[in-house]
């Protein structure tokens, strides 16, 4: 059985999005009580940069 998705994963992206990508991963990790490596993994797996770019293009 697959492990449930960590709800902090979406919170981490929301922090990234709120700062328009201009926030250090260690700062997100501190806010969520996780490790910088975990946040980095989520950022890469979920393509935060591309997602943020696509969302900003959709609002134009």
mmCIF file of the N, C-alpha and C atoms, coordinates in Angstrom:
data_MODEL
# 
_entry.id   MODEL 
# 
loop_
_atom_site.group_PDB 
_atom_site.id 
_atom_site.type_symbol 
_atom_site.label_atom_id 
_atom_site.label_alt_id 
_atom_site.label_comp_id 
_atom_site.label_asym_id 
_atom_site.label_entity_id 
_atom_site.label_seq_id 
_atom_site.pdbx_PDB_ins_code 
_atom_site.Cartn_x 
_atom_site.Cartn_y 
_atom_site.Cartn_z 
_atom_site.occupancy 
_atom_site.B_iso_or_equiv 
_atom_site.pdbx_formal_charge 
_atom_site.auth_seq_id 
_atom_site.auth_comp_id 
_atom_site.auth_asym_id 
_atom_site.auth_atom_id 
_atom_site.pdbx_PDB_model_num 
ATOM 1   N N  . UNK A 1 1  ? 0.846  -1.183 0.000   1.00 0.00 ? 1  UNK A N  1 
ATOM 2   C CA . UNK A 1 1  ? 0.000  0.000  0.000   1.00 0.00 ? 1  UNK A CA 1 
ATOM 3   C C  . UNK A 1 1  ? 0.893  1.249  0.000   1.00 0.00 ? 1  UNK A C  1 
ATOM 4   N N  . UNK A 1 2  ? 0.549  2.193  -0.817  1.00 0.00 ? 2  UNK A N  1 
ATOM 5   C CA . UNK A 1 2  ? 1.331  3.424  -0.927  1.00 0.00 ? 2  UNK A CA 1 
ATOM 6   C C  . UNK A 1 2  ? 1.149  4.301  0.311   1.00 0.00 ? 2  UNK A C  1 
ATOM 7   N N  . UNK A 1 3  ? 2.192  4.999  0.632   1.00 0.00 ? 3  UNK A N  1 
ATOM 8   C CA . UNK A 1 3  ? 2.156  5.904  1.771   1.00 0.00 ? 3  UNK A CA 1 
ATOM 9   C C  . UNK A 1 3  ? 1.342  7.139  1.393   1.00 0.00 ? 3  UNK A C  1 
ATOM 10  N N  . UNK A 1 4  ? 0.586  7.663  2.344   1.00 0.00 ? 4  UNK A N  1 
ATOM 11  C CA . UNK A 1 4  ? -0.238 8.854  2.101   1.00 0.00 ? 4  UNK A CA 1 
ATOM 12  C C  . UNK A 1 4  ? 0.662  10.066 1.861   1.00 0.00 ? 4  UNK A C  1 
ATOM 13  N N  . UNK A 1 5  ? 0.200  10.942 0.995   1.00 0.00 ? 5  UNK A N  1 
ATOM 14  C CA . UNK A 1 5  ? 0.936  12.169 0.683   1.00 0.00 ? 5  UNK A CA 1 
ATOM 15  C C  . UNK A 1 5  ? 0.990  13.067 1.919   1.00 0.00 ? 5  UNK A C  1 
ATOM 16  N N  . UNK A 1 6  ? 2.165  13.567 2.215   1.00 0.00 ? 6  UNK A N  1 
ATOM 17  C CA . UNK A 1 6  ? 2.353  14.452 3.369   1.00 0.00 ? 6  UNK A CA 1 
ATOM 18  C C  . UNK A 1 6  ? 1.635  15.779 3.098   1.00 0.00 ? 6  UNK A C  1 
ATOM 19  N N  . UNK A 1 7  ? 0.710  16.187 3.967   1.00 0.00 ? 7  UNK A N  1 
ATOM 20  C CA . UNK A 1 7  ? -0.011 17.444 3.738   1.00 0.00 ? 7  UNK A CA 1 
ATOM 21  C C  . UNK A 1 7  ? 0.910  18.663 3.757   1.00 0.00 ? 7  UNK A C  1 
ATOM 22  N N  . UNK A 1 8  ? 2.078  18.529 4.381   1.00 0.00 ? 8  UNK A N  1 
ATOM 23  C CA . UNK A 1 8  ? 3.033  19.635 4.395   1.00 0.00 ? 8  UNK A CA 1 
ATOM 24  C C  . UNK A 1 8  ? 3.604  19.898 3.002   1.00 0.00 ? 8  UNK A C  1 
ATOM 25  N N  . UNK A 1 9  ? 3.471  18.926 2.122   1.00 0.00 ? 9  UNK A N  1 
ATOM 26  C CA . UNK A 1 9  ? 3.985  19.077 0.758   1.00 0.00 ? 9  UNK A CA 1 
ATOM 27  C C  . UNK A 1 9  ? 3.259  20.213 0.039   1.00 0.00 ? 9  UNK A C  1 
ATOM 28  N N  . UNK A 1 10 ? 1.944  20.271 0.182   1.00 0.00 ? 10 UNK A N  1 
ATOM 29  C CA . UNK A 1 10 ? 1.171  21.356 -0.428  1.00 0.00 ? 10 UNK A CA 1 
ATOM 30  C C  . UNK A 1 10 ? 1.421  22.676 0.297   1.00 0.00 ? 10 UNK A C  1 
ATOM 31  N N  . UNK A 1 11 ? 1.585  22.624 1.610   1.00 0.00 ? 11 UNK A N  1 
ATOM 32  C CA . UNK A 1 11 ? 1.889  23.833 2.376   1.00 0.00 ? 11 UNK A CA 1 
ATOM 33  C C  . UNK A 1 11 ? 3.233  24.409 1.925   1.00 0.00 ? 11 UNK A C  1 
ATOM 34  N N  . UNK A 1 12 ? 4.194  23.530 1.684   1.00 0.00 ? 12 UNK A N  1 
ATOM 35  C CA . UNK A 1 12 ? 5.522  23.971 1.250   1.00 0.00 ? 12 UNK A CA 1 
ATOM 36  C C  . UNK A 1 12 ? 5.415  24.707 -0.084  1.00 0.00 ? 12 UNK A C  1 
ATOM 37  N N  . UNK A 1 13 ? 4.649  24.146 -1.013  1.00 0.00 ? 13 UNK A N  1 
ATOM 38  C CA . UNK A 1 13 ? 4.483  24.821 -2.308  1.00 0.00 ? 13 UNK A CA 1 
ATOM 39  C C  . UNK A 1 13 ? 3.780  26.161 -2.121  1.00 0.00 ? 13 UNK A C  1 
ATOM 40  N N  . UNK A 1 14 ? 2.808  26.218 -1.234  1.00 0.00 ? 14 UNK A N  1 
ATOM 41  C CA . UNK A 1 14 ? 2.090  27.473 -1.000  1.00 0.00 ? 14 UNK A CA 1 
ATOM 42  C C  . UNK A 1 14 ? 3.021  28.553 -0.451  1.00 0.00 ? 14 UNK A C  1 
ATOM 43  N N  . UNK A 1 15 ? 3.983  28.185 0.418   1.00 0.00 ? 15 UNK A N  1 
ATOM 44  C CA . UNK A 1 15 ? 4.987  29.145 0.889   1.00 0.00 ? 15 UNK A CA 1 
ATOM 45  C C  . UNK A 1 15 ? 5.822  29.634 -0.297  1.00 0.00 ? 15 UNK A C  1 
ATOM 46  N N  . UNK A 1 16 ? 6.257  28.696 -1.130  1.00 0.00 ? 16 UNK A N  1 
ATOM 47  C CA . UNK A 1 16 ? 7.064  29.012 -2.308  1.00 0.00 ? 16 UNK A CA 1 
ATOM 48  C C  . UNK A 1 16 ? 6.292  29.952 -3.225  1.00 0.00 ? 16 UNK A C  1 
ATOM 49  N N  . UNK A 1 17 ? 5.034  29.646 -3.463  1.00 0.00 ? 17 UNK A N  1 
ATOM 50  C CA . UNK A 1 17 ? 4.187  30.451 -4.342  1.00 0.00 ? 17 UNK A CA 1 
ATOM 51  C C  . UNK A 1 17 ? 3.935  31.841 -3.750  1.00 0.00 ? 17 UNK A C  1 
ATOM 52  N N  . UNK A 1 18 ? 3.686  31.914 -2.447  1.00 0.00 ? 18 UNK A N  1 
ATOM 53  C CA . UNK A 1 18 ? 3.422  33.195 -1.794  1.00 0.00 ? 18 UNK A CA 1 
ATOM 54  C C  . UNK A 1 18 ? 4.612  34.137 -1.910  1.00 0.00 ? 18 UNK A C  1 
ATOM 55  N N  . UNK A 1 19 ? 5.815  33.574 -1.988  1.00 0.00 ? 19 UNK A N  1 
ATOM 56  C CA . UNK A 1 19 ? 7.036  34.374 -2.120  1.00 0.00 ? 19 UNK A CA 1 
ATOM 57  C C  . UNK A 1 19 ? 7.510  34.440 -3.563  1.00 0.00 ? 19 UNK A C  1 
ATOM 58  N N  . UNK A 1 20 ? 6.652  34.012 -4.488  1.00 0.00 ? 20 UNK A N  1 
ATOM 59  C CA . UNK A 1 20 ? 6.971  34.017 -5.910  1.00 0.00 ? 20 UNK A CA 1 
ATOM 60  C C  . UNK A 1 20 ? 8.299  33.302 -6.203  1.00 0.00 ? 20 UNK A C  1 
ATOM 61  N N  . UNK A 1 21 ? 8.556  32.242 -5.441  1.00 0.00 ? 21 UNK A N  1 
ATOM 62  C CA . UNK A 1 21 ? 9.772  31.452 -5.634  1.00 0.00 ? 21 UNK A CA 1 
ATOM 63  C C  . UNK A 1 21 ? 11.007 32.053 -5.007  1.00 0.00 ? 21 UNK A C  1 
ATOM 64  N N  . UNK A 1 22 ? 10.882 33.215 -4.390  1.00 0.00 ? 22 UNK A N  1 
ATOM 65  C CA . UNK A 1 22 ? 12.025 33.912 -3.807  1.00 0.00 ? 22 UNK A CA 1 
ATOM 66  C C  . UNK A 1 22 ? 12.101 33.649 -2.299  1.00 0.00 ? 22 UNK A C  1 
ATOM 67  N N  . UNK A 1 23 ? 12.257 32.382 -1.954  1.00 0.00 ? 23 UNK A N  1 
ATOM 68  C CA . UNK A 1 23 ? 12.391 31.973 -0.561  1.00 0.00 ? 23 UNK A CA 1 
ATOM 69  C C  . UNK A 1 23 ? 13.347 30.783 -0.524  1.00 0.00 ? 23 UNK A C  1 
ATOM 70  N N  . UNK A 1 24 ? 14.173 30.737 0.481   1.00 0.00 ? 24 UNK A N  1 
ATOM 71  C CA . UNK A 1 24 ? 15.129 29.645 0.610   1.00 0.00 ? 24 UNK A CA 1 
ATOM 72  C C  . UNK A 1 24 ? 14.407 28.395 1.108   1.00 0.00 ? 24 UNK A C  1 
ATOM 73  N N  . UNK A 1 25 ? 14.851 27.259 0.618   1.00 0.00 ? 25 UNK A N  1 
ATOM 74  C CA . UNK A 1 25 ? 14.234 25.999 1.022   1.00 0.00 ? 25 UNK A CA 1 
ATOM 75  C C  . UNK A 1 25 ? 14.391 25.758 2.515   1.00 0.00 ? 25 UNK A C  1 
ATOM 76  N N  . UNK A 1 26 ? 15.502 26.223 3.084   1.00 0.00 ? 26 UNK A N  1 
ATOM 77  C CA . UNK A 1 26 ? 15.702 26.045 4.523   1.00 0.00 ? 26 UNK A CA 1 
ATOM 78  C C  . UNK A 1 26 ? 14.670 26.840 5.317   1.00 0.00 ? 26 UNK A C  1 
ATOM 79  N N  . UNK A 1 27 ? 14.235 27.975 4.770   1.00 0.00 ? 27 UNK A N  1 
ATOM 80  C CA . UNK A 1 27 ? 13.215 28.770 5.451   1.00 0.00 ? 27 UNK A CA 1 
ATOM 81  C C  . UNK A 1 27 ? 11.855 28.071 5.408   1.00 0.00 ? 27 UNK A C  1 
ATOM 82  N N  . UNK A 1 28 ? 11.552 27.430 4.285   1.00 0.00 ? 28 UNK A N  1 
ATOM 83  C CA . UNK A 1 28 ? 10.312 26.651 4.196   1.00 0.00 ? 28 UNK A CA 1 
ATOM 84  C C  . UNK A 1 28 ? 10.382 25.481 5.171   1.00 0.00 ? 28 UNK A C  1 
ATOM 85  N N  . UNK A 1 29 ? 11.524 24.814 5.207   1.00 0.00 ? 29 UNK A N  1 
ATOM 86  C CA . UNK A 1 29 ? 11.710 23.674 6.106   1.00 0.00 ? 29 UNK A CA 1 
ATOM 87  C C  . UNK A 1 29 ? 11.523 24.086 7.569   1.00 0.00 ? 29 UNK A C  1 
ATOM 88  N N  . UNK A 1 30 ? 12.055 25.236 7.939   1.00 0.00 ? 30 UNK A N  1 
ATOM 89  C CA . UNK A 1 30 ? 11.906 25.726 9.308   1.00 0.00 ? 30 UNK A CA 1 
ATOM 90  C C  . UNK A 1 30 ? 10.440 26.003 9.633   1.00 0.00 ? 30 UNK A C  1 
ATOM 91  N N  . UNK A 1 31 ? 9.718  26.575 8.676   1.00 0.00 ? 31 UNK A N  1 
ATOM 92  C CA . UNK A 1 31 ? 8.300  26.881 8.890   1.00 0.00 ? 31 UNK A CA 1 
ATOM 93  C C  . UNK A 1 31 ? 7.482  25.608 9.109   1.00 0.00 ? 31 UNK A C  1 
ATOM 94  N N  . UNK A 1 32 ? 7.848  24.541 8.408   1.00 0.00 ? 32 UNK A N  1 
ATOM 95  C CA . UNK A 1 32 ? 7.058  23.312 8.446   1.00 0.00 ? 32 UNK A CA 1 
ATOM 96  C C  . UNK A 1 32 ? 7.614  22.247 9.389   1.00 0.00 ? 32 UNK A C  1 
ATOM 97  N N  . UNK A 1 33 ? 8.781  22.501 9.952   1.00 0.00 ? 33 UNK A N  1 
ATOM 98  C CA . UNK A 1 33 ? 9.377  21.531 10.862  1.00 0.00 ? 33 UNK A CA 1 
ATOM 99  C C  . UNK A 1 33 ? 9.891  20.298 10.133  1.00 0.00 ? 33 UNK A C  1 
ATOM 100 N N  . UNK A 1 34 ? 10.395 20.499 8.915   1.00 0.00 ? 34 UNK A N  1 
ATOM 101 C CA . UNK A 1 34 ? 10.940 19.393 8.132   1.00 0.00 ? 34 UNK A CA 1 
ATOM 102 C C  . UNK A 1 34 ? 12.383 19.659 7.785   1.00 0.00 ? 34 UNK A C  1 
ATOM 103 N N  . UNK A 1 35 ? 12.933 18.794 6.949   1.00 0.00 ? 35 UNK A N  1 
ATOM 104 C CA . UNK A 1 35 ? 14.327 18.978 6.547   1.00 0.00 ? 35 UNK A CA 1 
ATOM 105 C C  . UNK A 1 35 ? 14.399 19.667 5.185   1.00 0.00 ? 35 UNK A C  1 
ATOM 106 N N  . UNK A 1 36 ? 15.494 20.353 4.971   1.00 0.00 ? 36 UNK A N  1 
ATOM 107 C CA . UNK A 1 36 ? 15.713 21.043 3.701   1.00 0.00 ? 36 UNK A CA 1 
ATOM 108 C C  . UNK A 1 36 ? 15.761 20.034 2.552   1.00 0.00 ? 36 UNK A C  1 
ATOM 109 N N  . UNK A 1 37 ? 16.325 18.857 2.809   1.00 0.00 ? 37 UNK A N  1 
ATOM 110 C CA . UNK A 1 37 ? 16.404 17.819 1.779   1.00 0.00 ? 37 UNK A CA 1 
ATOM 111 C C  . UNK A 1 37 ? 15.030 17.333 1.350   1.00 0.00 ? 37 UNK A C  1 
ATOM 112 N N  . UNK A 1 38 ? 14.125 17.204 2.305   1.00 0.00 ? 38 UNK A N  1 
ATOM 113 C CA . UNK A 1 38 ? 12.761 16.788 1.986   1.00 0.00 ? 38 UNK A CA 1 
ATOM 114 C C  . UNK A 1 38 ? 12.075 17.832 1.123   1.00 0.00 ? 38 UNK A C  1 
ATOM 115 N N  . UNK A 1 39 ? 12.237 19.093 1.492   1.00 0.00 ? 39 UNK A N  1 
ATOM 116 C CA . UNK A 1 39 ? 11.633 20.186 0.729   1.00 0.00 ? 39 UNK A CA 1 
ATOM 117 C C  . UNK A 1 39 ? 12.213 20.211 -0.681  1.00 0.00 ? 39 UNK A C  1 
ATOM 118 N N  . UNK A 1 40 ? 13.519 20.022 -0.798  1.00 0.00 ? 40 UNK A N  1 
ATOM 119 C CA . UNK A 1 40 ? 14.178 20.002 -2.108  1.00 0.00 ? 40 UNK A CA 1 
ATOM 120 C C  . UNK A 1 40 ? 13.604 18.873 -2.976  1.00 0.00 ? 40 UNK A C  1 
ATOM 121 N N  . UNK A 1 41 ? 13.396 17.720 -2.372  1.00 0.00 ? 41 UNK A N  1 
ATOM 122 C CA . UNK A 1 41 ? 12.814 16.591 -3.101  1.00 0.00 ? 41 UNK A CA 1 
ATOM 123 C C  . UNK A 1 41 ? 11.419 16.907 -3.605  1.00 0.00 ? 41 UNK A C  1 
ATOM 124 N N  . UNK A 1 42 ? 10.601 17.498 -2.747  1.00 0.00 ? 42 UNK A N  1 
ATOM 125 C CA . UNK A 1 42 ? 9.248  17.875 -3.152  1.00 0.00 ? 42 UNK A CA 1 
ATOM 126 C C  . UNK A 1 42 ? 9.293  18.893 -4.289  1.00 0.00 ? 42 UNK A C  1 
ATOM 127 N N  . UNK A 1 43 ? 10.186 19.863 -4.165  1.00 0.00 ? 43 UNK A N  1 
ATOM 128 C CA . UNK A 1 43 ? 10.307 20.912 -5.195  1.00 0.00 ? 43 UNK A CA 1 
ATOM 129 C C  . UNK A 1 43 ? 10.637 20.293 -6.542  1.00 0.00 ? 43 UNK A C  1 
ATOM 130 N N  . UNK A 1 44 ? 11.564 19.354 -6.552  1.00 0.00 ? 44 UNK A N  1 
ATOM 131 C CA . UNK A 1 44 ? 11.965 18.718 -7.801  1.00 0.00 ? 44 UNK A CA 1 
ATOM 132 C C  . UNK A 1 44 ? 10.885 17.785 -8.339  1.00 0.00 ? 44 UNK A C  1 
ATOM 133 N N  . UNK A 1 45 ? 10.331 16.950 -7.485  1.00 0.00 ? 45 UNK A N  1 
ATOM 134 C CA . UNK A 1 45 ? 9.320  15.980 -7.931  1.00 0.00 ? 45 UNK A CA 1 
ATOM 135 C C  . UNK A 1 45 ? 8.048  16.657 -8.419  1.00 0.00 ? 45 UNK A C  1 
ATOM 136 N N  . UNK A 1 46 ? 7.675  17.753 -7.790  1.00 0.00 ? 46 UNK A N  1 
ATOM 137 C CA . UNK A 1 46 ? 6.434  18.443 -8.148  1.00 0.00 ? 46 UNK A CA 1 
ATOM 138 C C  . UNK A 1 46 ? 6.660  19.594 -9.131  1.00 0.00 ? 46 UNK A C  1 
ATOM 139 N N  . UNK A 1 47 ? 7.884  19.779 -9.566  1.00 0.00 ? 47 UNK A N  1 
ATOM 140 C CA . UNK A 1 47 ? 8.245  20.819 -10.554 1.00 0.00 ? 47 UNK A CA 1 
ATOM 141 C C  . UNK A 1 47 ? 7.684  22.188 -10.167 1.00 0.00 ? 47 UNK A C  1 
ATOM 142 N N  . UNK A 1 48 ? 8.023  22.632 -8.963  1.00 0.00 ? 48 UNK A N  1 
ATOM 143 C CA . UNK A 1 48 ? 7.486  23.902 -8.462  1.00 0.00 ? 48 UNK A CA 1 
ATOM 144 C C  . UNK A 1 48 ? 7.764  25.062 -9.397  1.00 0.00 ? 48 UNK A C  1 
ATOM 145 N N  . UNK A 1 49 ? 8.984  25.141 -9.932  1.00 0.00 ? 49 UNK A N  1 
ATOM 146 C CA . UNK A 1 49 ? 9.336  26.266 -10.794 1.00 0.00 ? 49 UNK A CA 1 
ATOM 147 C C  . UNK A 1 49 ? 8.421  26.296 -12.015 1.00 0.00 ? 49 UNK A C  1 
ATOM 148 N N  . UNK A 1 50 ? 8.293  25.167 -12.682 1.00 0.00 ? 50 UNK A N  1 
ATOM 149 C CA . UNK A 1 50 ? 7.447  25.093 -13.875 1.00 0.00 ? 50 UNK A CA 1 
ATOM 150 C C  . UNK A 1 50 ? 5.986  25.357 -13.536 1.00 0.00 ? 50 UNK A C  1 
ATOM 151 N N  . UNK A 1 51 ? 5.549  24.820 -12.411 1.00 0.00 ? 51 UNK A N  1 
ATOM 152 C CA . UNK A 1 51 ? 4.166  25.018 -11.972 1.00 0.00 ? 51 UNK A CA 1 
ATOM 153 C C  . UNK A 1 51 ? 3.885  26.490 -11.695 1.00 0.00 ? 51 UNK A C  1 
ATOM 154 N N  . UNK A 1 52 ? 4.814  27.158 -11.030 1.00 0.00 ? 52 UNK A N  1 
ATOM 155 C CA . UNK A 1 52 ? 4.648  28.580 -10.726 1.00 0.00 ? 52 UNK A CA 1 
ATOM 156 C C  . UNK A 1 52 ? 4.616  29.399 -12.014 1.00 0.00 ? 52 UNK A C  1 
ATOM 157 N N  . UNK A 1 53 ? 5.496  29.066 -12.957 1.00 0.00 ? 53 UNK A N  1 
ATOM 158 C CA . UNK A 1 53 ? 5.518  29.754 -14.250 1.00 0.00 ? 53 UNK A CA 1 
ATOM 159 C C  . UNK A 1 53 ? 4.195  29.551 -14.994 1.00 0.00 ? 53 UNK A C  1 
ATOM 160 N N  . UNK A 1 54 ? 3.694  28.325 -15.002 1.00 0.00 ? 54 UNK A N  1 
ATOM 161 C CA . UNK A 1 54 ? 2.436  28.030 -15.697 1.00 0.00 ? 54 UNK A CA 1 
ATOM 162 C C  . UNK A 1 54 ? 1.270  28.771 -15.057 1.00 0.00 ? 54 UNK A C  1 
ATOM 163 N N  . UNK A 1 55 ? 1.252  28.821 -13.731 1.00 0.00 ? 55 UNK A N  1 
ATOM 164 C CA . UNK A 1 55 ? 0.167  29.526 -13.034 1.00 0.00 ? 55 UNK A CA 1 
ATOM 165 C C  . UNK A 1 55 ? 0.230  31.027 -13.288 1.00 0.00 ? 55 UNK A C  1 
ATOM 166 N N  . UNK A 1 56 ? 1.441  31.567 -13.368 1.00 0.00 ? 56 UNK A N  1 
ATOM 167 C CA . UNK A 1 56 ? 1.556  33.010 -13.612 1.00 0.00 ? 56 UNK A CA 1 
ATOM 168 C C  . UNK A 1 56 ? 1.170  33.342 -15.055 1.00 0.00 ? 56 UNK A C  1 
ATOM 169 N N  . UNK A 1 57 ? 1.430  32.427 -15.986 1.00 0.00 ? 57 UNK A N  1 
ATOM 170 C CA . UNK A 1 57 ? 1.036  32.628 -17.383 1.00 0.00 ? 57 UNK A CA 1 
ATOM 171 C C  . UNK A 1 57 ? -0.481 32.543 -17.545 1.00 0.00 ? 57 UNK A C  1 
ATOM 172 N N  . UNK A 1 58 ? -1.110 31.722 -16.739 1.00 0.00 ? 58 UNK A N  1 
ATOM 173 C CA . UNK A 1 58 ? -2.559 31.535 -16.828 1.00 0.00 ? 58 UNK A CA 1 
ATOM 174 C C  . UNK A 1 58 ? -3.312 32.771 -16.338 1.00 0.00 ? 58 UNK A C  1 
ATOM 175 N N  . UNK A 1 59 ? -2.685 33.556 -15.474 1.00 0.00 ? 59 UNK A N  1 
ATOM 176 C CA . UNK A 1 59 ? -3.358 34.736 -14.920 1.00 0.00 ? 59 UNK A CA 1 
ATOM 177 C C  . UNK A 1 59 ? -3.154 35.962 -15.781 1.00 0.00 ? 59 UNK A C  1 
ATOM 178 N N  . UNK A 1 60 ? -2.306 35.863 -16.794 1.00 0.00 ? 60 UNK A N  1 
ATOM 179 C CA . UNK A 1 60 ? -2.036 37.031 -17.661 1.00 0.00 ? 60 UNK A CA 1 
ATOM 180 C C  . UNK A 1 60 ? -3.084 37.149 -18.731 1.00 0.00 ? 60 UNK A C  1 
# 
